[in-house]
Structures are given as structure tokens and as C-alpha cells.
Amino acid sequence: MINMKGSTIIYNKIIYEKIELPKALQDETPRKESAEHKSLMQFFAYEHLPPHLQEYSKPFYELATLITLTLPRNPERTVALRKLLEAKDCAVRAKLFK
């Protein structure tokens, strides 16, 4: 899950600055996930992958979560998530490429 309290994320020695979340998303109140969120987010799961692939898949899960929590539900958000999923799949396959 996204750590919303820190100011940076470090993956493989690359530092990504975090964006400031809207005030409504900074609280610790649990949010009800929409059916769309649950159905698409199942494909961003990374825990089942070996550790050397998790490090490439996890950032996509975190970005998908951020998109789902911060953007309004509409067709463009769905397209963004689907394209992000395609990019995640490509990144994992690129790591496996021989």
C-alpha cells in the first residue's frame, strides 16, 4: 500500500518524490473500495511473485491505488488503469526476457 506520510519512495536506488494528496485523502479513515477498484486491482497484486519481480510490480500497484483514490471515476480513469496494467505486465516480462 502507499505510505502517505513519507516524502519519498526509494526503489532500486531511484528516488521518486511523492505528490501531495488532497486533504480528504490524508486522513486515516478507511475507504470503501468500489467494485471497479477491486476488479482491476486484483491484476496489480504482486505478493505472489518472487522477490526479484515484486520490486518491479509493486510501484505499479501503488500508482494504481493512487489513481483510484485521487481521480474521479470515469472512462478516462479506467483507461489509465488498463494502460498502467499493460505497462506493468510489460515491465515484468522485460525482467524475465532472455
Buried (B, 14 or more C-beta within 10 A) or exposed (E): EBEBEEEEBEEEEEEEEBEEBEEEBEEEEEEEEEEEBEEBBEBBEBEEBEEEBBBBBBBBBBBBBBBBBEEEEEEEBEEBBEEBBEEBEEBBEEEEEE
